[in-house]
Amino acid sequence: MPDYDPTGLLVGSEGTLEIAMEITLQLLQTPESIAAILVHHIYSAKSLRGALKSSAILILPSIQPNNFLRLIFYL
């Protein structure tokens, strides 16, 4: 039998052969608000930069520093 590769076996099984013995989770506080910006049909870095600048002027002043801003690019 050639070299045994346990990593390849576990990755190839997509985790179905693994058993979690210990899991540590860190809970995060829920943000007070979430903002979403939908940018439609951005094909170049130049147009993306312009879209982000214009949306930042409109949206960012109303968002507190500790909140999240999600950018969803709709291609």
C-alpha positions as CSV (number, residue, x, y, z in Angstrom):
1,M,0.0,0.0,0.0
2,P,1.5,3.4,-1.0
3,D,1.7,6.3,1.5
4,Y,-1.5,6.6,3.5
5,D,-2.9,10.2,3.4
6,P,-5.4,10.7,6.2
7,T,-5.9,14.4,5.1
8,G,-6.9,13.4,1.6
9,L,-9.3,10.8,3.0
10,L,-11.0,13.3,5.3
11,V,-11.2,16.0,2.7
12,G,-12.4,13.6,0.0
13,S,-15.2,12.4,2.4
14,E,-16.3,16.0,2.8
15,G,-16.1,15.6,6.6
16,T,-18.4,12.6,6.9
17,L,-15.6,10.5,8.4
18,E,-14.7,13.1,11.0
19,I,-15.9,13.2,14.7
20,A,-15.7,16.5,16.6
21,M,-14.4,15.9,20.1
22,E,-14.5,19.5,21.3
23,I,-15.9,22.7,19.7
24,T,-15.2,26.2,21.1
25,L,-17.5,29.0,20.0
26,Q,-17.3,32.7,20.6
27,L,-20.6,34.5,20.6
28,L,-20.7,38.0,19.1
29,Q,-23.0,40.8,20.0
30,T,-25.8,41.5,17.5
31,P,-25.2,44.8,15.7
32,E,-27.7,47.5,16.3
33,S,-28.3,47.9,12.6
34,I,-27.1,46.4,9.3
35,A,-27.0,48.4,6.1
36,A,-27.0,46.8,2.7
37,I,-26.0,48.4,-0.6
38,L,-27.0,46.7,-3.9
39,V,-24.6,47.5,-6.7
40,H,-25.9,46.3,-10.1
41,H,-23.8,45.5,-13.1
42,I,-20.3,46.6,-12.1
43,Y,-17.8,45.5,-14.7
44,S,-14.6,47.4,-13.9
45,A,-12.7,48.6,-10.9
46,K,-13.2,52.2,-12.0
47,S,-17.0,52.0,-12.0
48,L,-16.9,50.0,-8.7
49,R,-14.8,52.7,-7.1
50,G,-17.2,55.4,-8.2
51,A,-20.2,53.4,-7.0
52,L,-18.7,52.9,-3.6
53,K,-17.7,56.5,-3.2
54,S,-21.2,57.7,-4.1
55,S,-22.9,55.2,-1.9
56,A,-20.5,55.9,1.0
57,I,-21.5,59.6,0.9
58,L,-25.2,58.7,1.1
59,I,-25.1,55.7,3.6
60,L,-22.0,55.9,5.8
61,P,-22.9,59.1,7.8
62,S,-26.0,57.3,9.3
63,I,-24.0,54.2,10.4
64,Q,-22.4,53.9,13.8
65,P,-18.7,52.8,13.8
66,N,-19.5,49.5,15.6
67,N,-22.1,48.4,13.1
68,F,-21.6,46.3,10.0
69,L,-21.9,47.4,6.4
70,R,-22.6,44.7,3.8
71,L,-21.9,45.2,0.2
72,I,-23.7,42.9,-2.1
73,F,-22.5,42.9,-5.7
74,Y,-25.2,41.8,-8.1
75,L,-23.6,40.8,-11.4
